């Protein structure tokens, strides 16, 4: 089995389960992690457990990195073969319901870069798949970033996330708020970055993010022509241990970087 085949099969097999749980979310067990708004559900745990079982059955020597529990760690060797899963990116949206943008995100990483990736949005059924050098697709249709050239015309997704992230954003990136044509925050990294891939947004900015938040979506966006870096303009690599993510259509990238203070 090729890596992309495992990703696609897993996403298709588990989207229905997540969708059904969302429709009955008043019965789902919900707790919080370190931050009161950082929620964890039984669905996150179940999907992650299922993926671990699937990955270890197909590729037993590979490492699995995930958002929940003991899997939430950075490998000592950043070039290792590893699978990176976020069982529900956008758990807060899943729980609160009125803004139901959330997805299951899986990436296969080797040499510090995602080589194959997939994201499924269980409510819409939209399936995003990408392989490095092979393009990215939504439901089989090739993706391409927007052609917007100027920040004043651009739609930028900004994920304000936790209170600490918002504090950092206000200290460093008010210029982006002032300069962008439109600002949105849907509260799910995979949603924001995938919109950069489809051309429905022109950029995505976050002050932190962990590998499971962006590994798959980064590849989807880059294979659609996007540029992805850290906030200082350095390359965005999955296990580099740094913070801050900027993904754009490329045309507005330098303009956004120029407005982010050190």
CORCORFEN-V971658 format. One record per residue. SS is DSSP state (~ for helix, > for strand, _ for the rest). PHI is phi in radians with two decimals (NA if undefined). Layout:
ss = [SS SS]
phi = [PHI PHI]
This chain:
ss = [_ _ ~ ~ ~ ~ ~ ~ ~ ~ ~ ~ ~ ~ ~ ~ ~ ~ ~ ~ ~ ~ ~ _ ~ ~ ~ _ _ > > > _ _ _ _ _ _ > > > ~ ~ ~ ~ ~ ~ ~ ~ ~ ~ ~ ~ ~ ~ ~ ~ ~ _ _ _ _ > > > > _ _ ~ ~ ~ _ _ _ _ _ _ _ _ _ _ > > > > > > > > _ ~ ~ ~ ~ ~ ~ _ _ _ _ _ _ > > > > > > > > _ _ > > > > > > > > > _ _ _ _ > > > > > > _ _ _ > > > > _ _ > > _ _ _ _ _ _ _ _ ~ ~ ~ _ > > > > _ _ _ _ ~ ~ ~ ~ ~ ~ ~ ~ ~ ~ _ ~ ~ ~ ~ ~ ~ _ _ > > > _ _ _ _ ~ ~ ~ ~ ~ ~ ~ ~ ~ ~ _ _ _ _ > > > > _ _ _ _ ~ ~ ~ ~ ~ ~ ~ ~ ~ ~ ~ ~ _ _ _ _ > > > _ _ _ _ _ > _ _ _ _ _ _ _ _ _ > > > > _ _ _ _ ~ ~ ~ ~ ~ _ _ _ _ _]
phi = [NA -1.37 -1.01 -1.14 -1.21 -1.08 -1.06 -1.09 -1.08 -1.08 -1.11 -1.11 -1.21 -1.90 -1.08 -1.12 -1.05 -1.13 -1.10 -1.10 -1.16 -1.09 -1.18 -2.12 -1.17 -1.20 -1.78 -1.49 -1.28 -2.23 -2.27 -2.09 -1.66 -1.06 -1.73 -1.03 -1.64 -1.66 -1.61 -2.33 -2.14 -1.07 -1.21 -0.92 -1.15 -1.17 -1.13 -1.10 -1.06 -1.10 -1.20 -0.98 -1.10 -1.19 -1.17 -1.23 -1.24 -1.53 -2.38 -1.10 -1.59 -1.41 -1.47 -2.07 -2.02 -2.52 -1.24 -1.78 1.10 -1.19 -1.38 -1.46 -2.59 -1.66 -1.08 -1.10 -1.70 -1.21 -1.72 -1.11 -1.25 -2.61 -1.86 -2.16 -2.21 -2.01 -1.10 -2.49 -1.55 1.79 -1.02 -1.05 -1.13 -1.02 -1.30 -1.45 1.49 -1.27 -2.19 -1.47 -1.84 -2.72 -2.61 -1.62 -2.20 -2.37 -2.33 -1.77 -2.08 -2.60 1.17 1.40 -2.26 -1.18 -1.84 -2.57 -2.72 -2.68 -2.45 -2.17 -1.78 -1.03 -1.29 -1.51 1.43 -1.11 -2.04 -1.83 -2.34 -2.67 -2.25 -1.07 1.49 -2.02 1.51 -2.25 -2.48 -2.02 0.90 1.53 -1.68 -1.08 -1.78 -2.60 -1.16 -1.23 -1.91 -1.06 -1.79 -2.21 -1.03 -1.12 -1.80 -1.57 -1.79 -2.03 -1.43 -2.11 -1.70 -1.35 0.87 -1.40 -1.06 -1.15 -1.10 -1.13 -1.07 -1.13 -1.08 -1.10 -1.33 -1.99 -2.29 -1.06 -1.07 -1.18 -1.03 -1.31 -1.60 -1.32 -1.15 -2.41 -2.14 -2.32 -2.53 -1.70 1.38 -2.62 -1.02 -1.10 -1.18 -1.13 -1.23 -1.15 -1.20 -1.17 -1.20 -1.47 1.53 -1.36 -2.37 -1.90 -2.89 -2.45 -2.36 -2.47 -1.37 -2.29 1.46 -1.83 -0.92 -1.19 -1.30 -2.20 -0.96 -1.24 -1.14 -1.02 -1.13 -0.99 -1.21 -1.09 -1.25 -1.64 1.86 -1.35 -1.93 -2.23 -2.48 -1.32 -1.31 -1.71 1.56 -1.33 -1.01 -1.65 -2.05 -1.12 -1.99 -1.42 1.30 -1.66 -2.06 1.59 -2.36 -2.26 -2.19 -2.41 -1.29 1.69 -1.15 -1.77 -1.07 -1.13 -1.12 -1.21 -0.98 -1.18 -1.73 -1.61 -1.33 -1.04]
